[in-house]
Amino acid sequence: MNPTSISDPTPPPRPVNVDTELVERAAAGDHRAFELLFLKYQRRVERLIGRMVRDVDLVPDIAQETFIRAYRALPQFRGDSQFYTWLYRIAVNTAKKHLMDLKRDPTVSMSALRANDDDETSGADHEQSLGSADTATPEAILASKEIALAVNAAMDALPEELRQAIALREIEGMSYDEIAQALDCPIGTVRSRIFRAREAISARIKPMLNRQAGKRW
């Protein structure tokens, strides 16, 4: 019998999920494992919180409390969702609690909303979004900046629940299912909020785009 014709009954090894492994180690008392999770997600959590509050001085405190709550709740994490989705939900709830305690309405910071992390968006990517420095005219660059400001203003004018959904989708790149888990709402509600947010933003910037299209540089 040809040995090569015999199928190997041993299943291939399952891919290792680094977050899951770190969570398991942290839940077992490995403080270094949780430190690695903290280092991995600190900036993303702070960026998310920065979109919910205008006072930048609150962001570090809220982020710290988020990670403290996450650490204490690690035994409750069952792996039904991605760790960062679970962590984002804690961050959202913690930020809301702080703002309610201060009797302030949650709002999105325009400056934080459009801020890019150095490790996720390079200067080359930003330059490409505005056009090549060799080909873009000063007028075209100015028009791009004006449109970006209009998008900022349009997002800032959205109701809280629409801002959260569109930010998680367009800025964080999360799936609809992940957003539903992070915001603790049905996926149909997420789709509706994102659709309404896009419609509202489009209505605000469409007149500007039409004016820009009619110009001759």
PyRosetta script that sets phi, psi and omega in degrees:
from pyrosetta import init, pose_from_sequence

init()
pose = pose_from_sequence("MNPTSISDPTPPPRPVNVDTELVERAAAGDHRAFELLFLKYQRRVERLIGRMVRDVDLVPDIAQETFIRAYRALPQFRGDSQFYTWLYRIAVNTAKKHLMDLKRDPTVSMSALRANDDDETSGADHEQSLGSADTATPEAILASKEIALAVNAAMDALPEELRQAIALREIEGMSYDEIAQALDCPIGTVRSRIFRAREAISARIKPMLNRQAGKRW")
pose.set_psi(1, 136.5)
pose.set_omega(1, -179.6)
pose.set_phi(2, -74.9)
pose.set_psi(2, 120.0)
pose.set_omega(2, -178.1)
pose.set_phi(3, -60.4)
pose.set_psi(3, -28.0)
pose.set_omega(3, -176.5)
pose.set_phi(4, -72.4)
pose.set_psi(4, -15.0)
pose.set_omega(4, -179.1)
pose.set_phi(5, -83.9)
pose.set_psi(5, -10.5)
pose.set_omega(5, -179.3)
pose.set_phi(6, -87.1)
pose.set_psi(6, 122.4)
pose.set_omega(6, -179.3)
pose.set_phi(7, -73.6)
pose.set_psi(7, 145.1)
pose.set_omega(7, 179.9)
pose.set_phi(8, -80.7)
pose.set_psi(8, 117.1)
pose.set_omega(8, -178.0)
pose.set_phi(9, -73.6)
pose.set_psi(9, -11.0)
pose.set_omega(9, -177.0)
pose.set_phi(10, -76.6)
pose.set_psi(10, 119.8)
pose.set_omega(10, -179.7)
pose.set_phi(11, -68.9)
pose.set_psi(11, 151.8)
pose.set_omega(11, 178.9)
pose.set_phi(12, -66.3)
pose.set_psi(12, 149.2)
pose.set_omega(12, -179.5)
pose.set_phi(13, -64.3)
pose.set_psi(13, 142.3)
pose.set_omega(13, 178.8)
pose.set_phi(14, -73.1)
pose.set_psi(14, 140.8)
pose.set_omega(14, 178.8)
pose.set_phi(15, -62.3)
pose.set_psi(15, 142.2)
pose.set_omega(15, -177.6)
pose.set_phi(16, -84.0)
pose.set_psi(16, 125.8)
pose.set_omega(16, 173.8)
pose.set_phi(17, -90.5)
pose.set_psi(17, 112.2)
pose.set_omega(17, -174.2)
pose.set_phi(18, -61.6)
pose.set_psi(18, -43.3)
pose.set_omega(18, -179.7)
pose.set_phi(19, -60.6)
pose.set_psi(19, -44.7)
pose.set_omega(19, -179.1)
pose.set_phi(20, -61.1)
pose.set_psi(20, -42.2)
pose.set_omega(20, 179.4)
pose.set_phi(21, -63.9)
pose.set_psi(21, -42.0)
pose.set_omega(21, 179.7)
pose.set_phi(22, -67.1)
pose.set_psi(22, -38.7)
pose.set_omega(22, 178.6)
pose.set_phi(23, -62.9)
pose.set_psi(23, -44.3)
pose.set_omega(23, 179.7)
pose.set_phi(24, -62.0)
pose.set_psi(24, -42.3)
pose.set_omega(24, 178.8)
pose.set_phi(25, -66.7)
pose.set_psi(25, -41.2)
pose.set_omega(25, 179.7)
pose.set_phi(26, -65.3)
pose.set_psi(26, -41.2)
pose.set_omega(26, 179.2)
pose.set_phi(27, -64.7)
pose.set_psi(27, -25.1)
pose.set_omega(27, 179.1)
pose.set_phi(28, -86.4)
pose.set_psi(28, 1.4)
pose.set_omega(28, 176.6)
pose.set_phi(29, 106.5)
pose.set_psi(29, 7.4)
pose.set_omega(29, 179.2)
pose.set_phi(30, -83.9)
pose.set_psi(30, 98.8)
pose.set_omega(30, -177.0)
pose.set_phi(31, -66.3)
pose.set_psi(31, -32.8)
pose.set_omega(31, 179.6)
pose.set_phi(32, -63.4)
pose.set_psi(32, -35.9)
pose.set_omega(32, 179.3)
pose.set_phi(33, -63.0)
pose.set_psi(33, -41.9)
pose.set_omega(33, 179.1)
pose.set_phi(34, -70.4)
pose.set_psi(34, -33.3)
pose.set_omega(34, 175.7)
pose.set_phi(35, -60.0)
pose.set_psi(35, -37.7)
pose.set_omega(35, 178.0)
pose.set_phi(36, -66.8)
pose.set_psi(36, -39.2)
pose.set_omega(36, 175.3)
pose.set_phi(37, -64.8)
pose.set_psi(37, -39.2)
pose.set_omega(37, 178.4)
pose.set_phi(38, -62.3)
pose.set_psi(38, -47.0)
pose.set_omega(38, -179.0)
pose.set_phi(39, -64.0)
pose.set_psi(39, -35.2)
pose.set_omega(39, -178.5)
pose.set_phi(40, -69.8)
pose.set_psi(40, -38.3)
pose.set_omega(40, -171.4)
pose.set_phi(41, -112.3)
pose.set_psi(41, 0.0)
pose.set_omega(41, -176.5)
pose.set_phi(42, -56.3)
pose.set_psi(42, -51.9)
pose.set_omega(42, -175.9)
pose.set_phi(43, -66.6)
pose.set_psi(43, -36.7)
pose.set_omega(43, -179.9)
pose.set_phi(44, -68.3)
pose.set_psi(44, -39.0)
pose.set_omega(44, 177.9)
pose.set_phi(45, -67.1)
pose.set_psi(45, -44.0)
pose.set_omega(45, 178.9)
pose.set_phi(46, -63.2)
pose.set_psi(46, -37.3)
pose.set_omega(46, 178.6)
pose.set_phi(47, -65.6)
pose.set_psi(47, -41.7)
pose.set_omega(47, 178.0)
pose.set_phi(48, -62.3)
pose.set_psi(48, -46.5)
pose.set_omega(48, 179.4)
pose.set_phi(49, -63.8)
pose.set_psi(49, -37.1)
pose.set_omega(49, 179.0)
pose.set_phi(50, -62.3)
pose.set_psi(50, -20.8)
pose.set_omega(50, 176.6)
pose.set_phi(51, -84.0)
pose.set_psi(51, -11.1)
pose.set_omega(51, -178.4)
pose.set_phi(52, -101.1)
pose.set_psi(52, -21.0)
pose.set_omega(52, -176.8)
pose.set_phi(53, -129.1)
pose.set_psi(53, 148.4)
pose.set_omega(53, 178.3)
pose.set_phi(54, -88.1)
pose.set_psi(54, -30.3)
pose.set_omega(54, -177.0)
pose.set_phi(55, -78.5)
pose.set_psi(55, 104.2)
pose.set_omega(55, -176.9)
pose.set_phi(56, -65.6)
pose.set_psi(56, -22.3)
pose.set_omega(56, 179.7)
pose.set_phi(57, -68.2)
pose.set_psi(57, -21.4)
pose.set_omega(57, 179.7)
pose.set_phi(58, -80.2)
pose.set_psi(58, -24.0)
pose.set_omega(58, -171.6)
pose.set_phi(59, -57.9)
pose.set_psi(59, -50.3)
pose.set_omega(59, -179.1)
pose.set_phi(60, -60.4)
pose.set_psi(60, -40.0)
pose.set_omega(60, -179.3)
pose.set_phi(61, -65.6)
pose.set_psi(61, -42.9)
pose.set_omega(61, 180.0)
pose.set_phi(62, -66.7)
pose.set_psi(62, -39.7)
pose.set_omega(62, 178.2)
pose.set_phi(63, -63.7)
pose.set_psi(63, -41.8)
pose.set_omega(63, 179.2)
pose.set_phi(64, -62.3)
pose.set_psi(64, -43.9)
pose.set_omega(64, 178.5)
pose.set_phi(65, -64.8)
pose.set_psi(65, -34.8)
pose.set_omega(65, 177.2)
pose.set_phi(66, -58.6)
pose.set_psi(66, -47.2)
pose.set_omega(66, -178.5)
pose.set_phi(67, -70.9)
pose.set_psi(67, -33.0)
pose.set_omega(67, 176.0)
pose.set_phi(68, -64.2)
pose.set_psi(68, -45.2)
pose.set_omega(68, 178.2)
pose.set_phi(69, -63.2)
pose.set_psi(69, -40.5)
pose.set_omega(69, 179.8)
pose.set_phi(70, -63.9)
pose.set_psi(70, -41.8)
pose.set_omega(70, -179.1)
pose.set_phi(71, -62.8)
pose.set_psi(71, -43.9)
pose.set_omega(71, -179.7)
pose.set_phi(72, -67.6)
pose.set_psi(72, -27.2)
pose.set_omega(72, -176.7)
pose.set_phi(73, -95.2)
pose.set_psi(73, 3.2)
pose.set_omega(73, -178.0)
pose.set_phi(74, -53.1)
pose.set_psi(74, -40.2)
pose.set_omega(74, 178.8)
pose.set_phi(75, -61.3)
pose.set_psi(75, -19.6)
pose.set_omega(75, -179.3)
pose.set_phi(76, -88.4)
pose.set_psi(76, -10.8)
pose.set_omega(76, -179.4)
pose.set_phi(77, -77.4)
pose.set_psi(77, 116.1)
pose.set_omega(77, -175.0)
pose.set_phi(78, -101.7)
pose.set_psi(78, -1.9)
pose.set_omega(78, 179.8)
pose.set_phi(79, 79.3)
pose.set_psi(79, 15.7)
pose.set_omega(79, 177.9)
pose.set_phi(80, -69.4)
pose.set_psi(80, -22.8)
pose.set_omega(80, 177.4)
pose.set_phi(81, -131.9)
pose.set_psi(81, 172.4)
pose.set_omega(81, 175.4)
pose.set_phi(82, -66.3)
pose.set_psi(82, 149.1)
pose.set_omega(82, -177.9)
pose.set_phi(83, -60.0)
pose.set_psi(83, -42.8)
pose.set_omega(83, -176.9)
pose.set_phi(84, -66.9)
pose.set_psi(84, -30.8)
pose.set_omega(84, 175.7)
pose.set_phi(85, -65.0)
pose.set_psi(85, -43.9)
pose.set_omega(85, 176.7)
pose.set_phi(86, -62.2)
pose.set_psi(86, -42.0)
pose.set_omega(86, 179.8)
pose.set_phi(87, -66.8)
pose.set_psi(87, -39.9)
pose.set_omega(87, 178.5)
pose.set_phi(88, -61.6)
pose.set_psi(88, -38.8)
pose.set_omega(88, 179.7)
pose.set_phi(89, -63.8)
pose.set_psi(89, -40.7)
pose.set_omega(89, 176.9)
pose.set_phi(90, -63.6)
pose.set_psi(90, -40.9)
pose.set_omega(90, -180.0)
pose.set_phi(91, -63.6)
pose.set_psi(91, -43.9)
pose.set_omega(91, 179.4)
pose.set_phi(92, -61.9)
pose.set_psi(92, -47.2)
pose.set_omega(92, -179.1)
pose.set_phi(93, -65.4)
pose.set_psi(93, -37.4)
pose.set_omega(93, 179.7)
pose.set_phi(94, -67.2)
pose.set_psi(94, -42.2)
pose.set_omega(94, 178.5)
pose.set_phi(95, -63.7)
pose.set_psi(95, -42.6)
pose.set_omega(95, 178.7)
pose.set_phi(96, -62.2)
pose.set_psi(96, -40.3)
pose.set_omega(96, 179.9)
pose.set_phi(97, -62.8)
pose.set_psi(97, -44.8)
pose.set_omega(97, 179.2)
pose.set_phi(98, -60.3)
pose.set_psi(98, -43.9)
pose.set_omega(98, -177.9)
pose.set_phi(99, -69.5)
pose.set_psi(99, -34.5)
pose.set_omega(99, 176.3)
pose.set_phi(100, -68.8)
pose.set_psi(100, -39.1)
pose.set_omega(100, 178.2)
pose.set_phi(101, -62.8)
pose.set_psi(101, -34.7)
pose.set_omega(101, 179.8)
pose.set_phi(102, -87.9)
pose.set_psi(102, 1.6)
pose.set_omega(102, -179.0)
pose.set_phi(103, 56.2)
pose.set_psi(103, 44.3)
pose.set_omega(103, 177.9)
pose.set_phi(104, -120.0)
pose.set_psi(104, 145.7)
pose.set_omega(104, 178.2)
pose.set_phi(105, -80.6)
pose.set_psi(105, 132.5)
pose.set_omega(105, 176.8)
pose.set_phi(106, -61.7)
pose.set_psi(106, 130.4)
pose.set_omega(106, 178.0)
pose.set_phi(107, -137.6)
pose.set_psi(107, 157.8)
pose.set_omega(107, 179.5)
pose.set_phi(108, -93.4)
pose.set_psi(108, 132.5)
pose.set_omega(108, 175.3)
pose.set_phi(109, -81.8)
pose.set_psi(109, 121.2)
pose.set_omega(109, -178.0)
pose.set_phi(110, -62.8)
pose.set_psi(110, -41.5)
pose.set_omega(110, -178.2)
pose.set_phi(111, -64.9)
pose.set_psi(111, -40.6)
pose.set_omega(111, 179.0)
pose.set_phi(112, -71.3)
pose.set_psi(112, -32.6)
pose.set_omega(112, -177.3)
pose.set_phi(113, -62.1)
pose.set_psi(113, -37.0)
pose.set_omega(113, -175.9)
pose.set_phi(114, -99.3)
pose.set_psi(114, -1.3)
pose.set_omega(114, -179.4)
pose.set_phi(115, -67.6)
pose.set_psi(115, 142.5)
pose.set_omega(115, 179.3)
pose.set_phi(116, -112.2)
pose.set_psi(116, 139.4)
pose.set_omega(116, 174.2)
pose.set_phi(117, -76.1)
pose.set_psi(117, 140.0)
pose.set_omega(117, -179.6)
pose.set_phi(118, -62.0)
pose.set_psi(118, -33.3)
pose.set_omega(118, -176.4)
pose.set_phi(119, -83.2)
pose.set_psi(119, -6.1)
pose.set_omega(119, -178.3)
pose.set_phi(120, -115.8)
pose.set_psi(120, -28.3)
pose.set_omega(120, -179.6)
pose.set_phi(121, -131.5)
pose.set_psi(121, 114.8)
pose.set_omega(121, -177.4)
pose.set_phi(122, -84.1)
pose.set_psi(122, 165.2)
pose.set_omega(122, 177.0)
pose.set_phi(123, -61.7)
pose.set_psi(123, -32.6)
pose.set_omega(123, 178.6)
pose.set_phi(124, -64.4)
pose.set_psi(124, -39.0)
pose.set_omega(124, 178.6)
pose.set_phi(125, -63.7)
pose.set_psi(125, -42.5)
pose.set_omega(125, -179.0)
pose.set_phi(126, -65.1)
pose.set_psi(126, -41.3)
pose.set_omega(126, 179.8)
pose.set_phi(127, -64.3)
pose.set_psi(127, -38.2)
pose.set_omega(127, 179.3)
pose.set_phi(128, -65.0)
pose.set_psi(128, -34.6)
pose.set_omega(128, -179.3)
pose.set_phi(129, -66.4)
pose.set_psi(129, -26.9)
pose.set_omega(129, 179.3)
pose.set_phi(130, -95.5)
pose.set_psi(130, -8.6)
pose.set_omega(130, -176.0)
pose.set_phi(131, 105.3)
pose.set_psi(131, 156.8)
pose.set_omega(131, -179.6)
pose.set_phi(132, -64.1)
pose.set_psi(132, 140.4)
pose.set_omega(132, -179.4)
pose.set_phi(133, -62.1)
pose.set_psi(133, -24.7)
pose.set_omega(133, -178.4)
pose.set_phi(134, -81.9)
pose.set_psi(134, -23.2)
pose.set_omega(134, -174.1)
pose.set_phi(135, -111.4)
pose.set_psi(135, -25.9)
pose.set_omega(135, -176.6)
pose.set_phi(136, -76.2)
pose.set_psi(136, 130.5)
pose.set_omega(136, 176.7)
pose.set_phi(137, -81.6)
pose.set_psi(137, 159.7)
pose.set_omega(137, 176.4)
pose.set_phi(138, -56.5)
pose.set_psi(138, -35.7)
pose.set_omega(138, 179.7)
pose.set_phi(139, -66.8)
pose.set_psi(139, -38.9)
pose.set_omega(139, 179.8)
pose.set_phi(140, -68.2)
pose.set_psi(140, -40.1)
pose.set_omega(140, 178.1)
pose.set_phi(141, -63.3)
pose.set_psi(141, -42.7)
pose.set_omega(141, 178.4)
pose.set_phi(142, -62.4)
pose.set_psi(142, -40.8)
pose.set_omega(142, 179.2)
pose.set_phi(143, -63.2)
pose.set_psi(143, -40.1)
pose.set_omega(143, 179.0)
pose.set_phi(144, -62.9)
pose.set_psi(144, -41.7)
pose.set_omega(144, 179.3)
pose.set_phi(145, -65.9)
pose.set_psi(145, -39.0)
pose.set_omega(145, 178.9)
pose.set_phi(146, -64.2)
pose.set_psi(146, -40.3)
pose.set_omega(146, 178.6)
pose.set_phi(147, -65.8)
pose.set_psi(147, -40.7)
pose.set_omega(147, 178.8)
pose.set_phi(148, -62.1)
pose.set_psi(148, -40.9)
pose.set_omega(148, 177.9)
pose.set_phi(149, -64.8)
pose.set_psi(149, -37.1)
pose.set_omega(149, 178.7)
pose.set_phi(150, -66.1)
pose.set_psi(150, -38.7)
pose.set_omega(150, 176.9)
pose.set_phi(151, -64.2)
pose.set_psi(151, -42.6)
pose.set_omega(151, 177.0)
pose.set_phi(152, -56.0)
pose.set_psi(152, -49.0)
pose.set_omega(152, -177.7)
pose.set_phi(153, -64.0)
pose.set_psi(153, -39.3)
pose.set_omega(153, 179.5)
pose.set_phi(154, -64.4)
pose.set_psi(154, -42.0)
pose.set_omega(154, 178.8)
pose.set_phi(155, -68.7)
pose.set_psi(155, -37.6)
pose.set_omega(155, -179.6)
pose.set_phi(156, -65.8)
pose.set_psi(156, -27.6)
pose.set_omega(156, -178.8)
pose.set_phi(157, -82.5)
pose.set_psi(157, -8.6)
pose.set_omega(157, -178.8)
pose.set_phi(158, -70.9)
pose.set_psi(158, 151.4)
pose.set_omega(158, 170.8)
pose.set_phi(159, -60.8)
pose.set_psi(159, 156.5)
pose.set_omega(159, -174.2)
pose.set_phi(160, -52.7)
pose.set_psi(160, -47.8)
pose.set_omega(160, -174.2)
pose.set_phi(161, -66.9)
pose.set_psi(161, -30.8)
pose.set_omega(161, 177.0)
pose.set_phi(162, -73.5)
pose.set_psi(162, -39.2)
pose.set_omega(162, 179.0)
pose.set_phi(163, -61.9)
pose.set_psi(163, -45.1)
pose.set_omega(163, -178.8)
pose.set_phi(164, -60.9)
pose.set_psi(164, -46.5)
pose.set_omega(164, -176.6)
pose.set_phi(165, -65.0)
pose.set_psi(165, -46.5)
pose.set_omega(165, -177.1)
pose.set_phi(166, -70.1)
pose.set_psi(166, -32.5)
pose.set_omega(166, 178.1)
pose.set_phi(167, -67.9)
pose.set_psi(167, -43.9)
pose.set_omega(167, 179.4)
pose.set_phi(168, -65.6)
pose.set_psi(168, -33.0)
pose.set_omega(168, -179.5)
pose.set_phi(169, -78.2)
pose.set_psi(169, -52.6)
pose.set_omega(169, -171.4)
pose.set_phi(170, -85.9)
pose.set_psi(170, -31.6)
pose.set_omega(170, -178.0)
pose.set_phi(171, -94.5)
pose.set_psi(171, -47.0)
pose.set_omega(171, -178.7)
pose.set_phi(172, -83.9)
pose.set_psi(172, -19.6)
pose.set_omega(172, 179.1)
pose.set_phi(173, 72.7)
pose.set_psi(173, 24.8)
pose.set_omega(173, -179.1)
pose.set_phi(174, -77.8)
pose.set_psi(174, 152.1)
pose.set_omega(174, 176.7)
pose.set_phi(175, -75.6)
pose.set_psi(175, 166.0)
pose.set_omega(175, 178.6)
pose.set_phi(176, -60.8)
pose.set_psi(176, -39.9)
pose.set_omega(176, -179.8)
pose.set_phi(177, -65.1)
pose.set_psi(177, -42.1)
pose.set_omega(177, 179.3)
pose.set_phi(178, -65.1)
pose.set_psi(178, -39.5)
pose.set_omega(178, 177.8)
pose.set_phi(179, -64.5)
pose.set_psi(179, -41.5)
pose.set_omega(179, 178.9)
pose.set_phi(180, -59.7)
pose.set_psi(180, -40.3)
pose.set_omega(180, 178.7)
pose.set_phi(181, -70.2)
pose.set_psi(181, -41.0)
pose.set_omega(181, -178.3)
pose.set_phi(182, -66.3)
pose.set_psi(182, -37.3)
pose.set_omega(182, -177.5)
pose.set_phi(183, -96.2)
pose.set_psi(183, -2.9)
pose.set_omega(183, 177.7)
pose.set_phi(184, 57.0)
pose.set_psi(184, 54.8)
pose.set_omega(184, 177.6)
pose.set_phi(185, -146.7)
pose.set_psi(185, 162.0)
pose.set_omega(185, -179.0)
pose.set_phi(186, -62.8)
pose.set_psi(186, 151.3)
pose.set_omega(186, -178.7)
pose.set_phi(187, -64.7)
pose.set_psi(187, -30.5)
pose.set_omega(187, 176.1)
pose.set_phi(188, -62.7)
pose.set_psi(188, -36.7)
pose.set_omega(188, 177.6)
pose.set_phi(189, -66.6)
pose.set_psi(189, -39.4)
pose.set_omega(189, 177.9)
pose.set_phi(190, -61.3)
pose.set_psi(190, -47.5)
pose.set_omega(190, -179.8)
pose.set_phi(191, -60.1)
pose.set_psi(191, -41.4)
pose.set_omega(191, 180.0)
pose.set_phi(192, -64.7)
pose.set_psi(192, -43.2)
pose.set_omega(192, -178.9)
pose.set_phi(193, -65.1)
pose.set_psi(193, -41.4)
pose.set_omega(193, -179.9)
pose.set_phi(194, -67.3)
pose.set_psi(194, -40.7)
pose.set_omega(194, 177.4)
pose.set_phi(195, -61.0)
pose.set_psi(195, -47.0)
pose.set_omega(195, -179.1)
pose.set_phi(196, -64.9)
pose.set_psi(196, -37.9)
pose.set_omega(196, 178.9)
pose.set_phi(197, -64.4)
pose.set_psi(197, -44.7)
pose.set_omega(197, 179.7)
pose.set_phi(198, -64.4)
pose.set_psi(198, -39.7)
pose.set_omega(198, 178.3)
pose.set_phi(199, -62.7)
pose.set_psi(199, -43.1)
pose.set_omega(199, -179.2)
pose.set_phi(200, -66.0)
pose.set_psi(200, -42.3)
pose.set_omega(200, 179.5)
pose.set_phi(201, -65.8)
pose.set_psi(201, -42.8)
pose.set_omega(201, 179.7)
pose.set_phi(202, -61.3)
pose.set_psi(202, -40.9)
pose.set_omega(202, -179.8)
pose.set_phi(203, -64.4)
pose.set_psi(203, -32.6)
pose.set_omega(203, -179.1)
pose.set_phi(204, -75.7)
pose.set_psi(204, -36.6)
pose.set_omega(204, -172.8)
pose.set_phi(205, -100.6)
pose.set_psi(205, -12.2)
pose.set_omega(205, -177.9)
pose.set_phi(206, -60.0)
pose.set_psi(206, -43.5)
pose.set_omega(206, 177.6)
pose.set_phi(207, -58.7)
pose.set_psi(207, -39.0)
pose.set_omega(207, 179.0)
pose.set_phi(208, -65.6)
pose.set_psi(208, -42.9)
pose.set_omega(208, 179.2)
pose.set_phi(209, -62.1)
pose.set_psi(209, -38.2)
pose.set_omega(209, 178.6)
pose.set_phi(210, -65.3)
pose.set_psi(210, -39.5)
pose.set_omega(210, 178.7)
pose.set_phi(211, -66.3)
pose.set_psi(211, -42.2)
pose.set_omega(211, -179.7)
pose.set_phi(212, -64.4)
pose.set_psi(212, -37.2)
pose.set_omega(212, -178.7)
pose.set_phi(213, -67.3)
pose.set_psi(213, -27.0)
pose.set_omega(213, -178.3)
pose.set_phi(214, -84.6)
pose.set_psi(214, -5.8)
pose.set_omega(214, -179.1)
pose.set_phi(215, -86.3)
pose.set_psi(215, 152.0)
pose.set_omega(215, 173.6)
pose.set_phi(216, -117.2)
pose.set_psi(216, 118.8)
pose.set_omega(216, -175.6)
pose.set_phi(217, -83.7)
pose.dump_pdb("model.pdb")
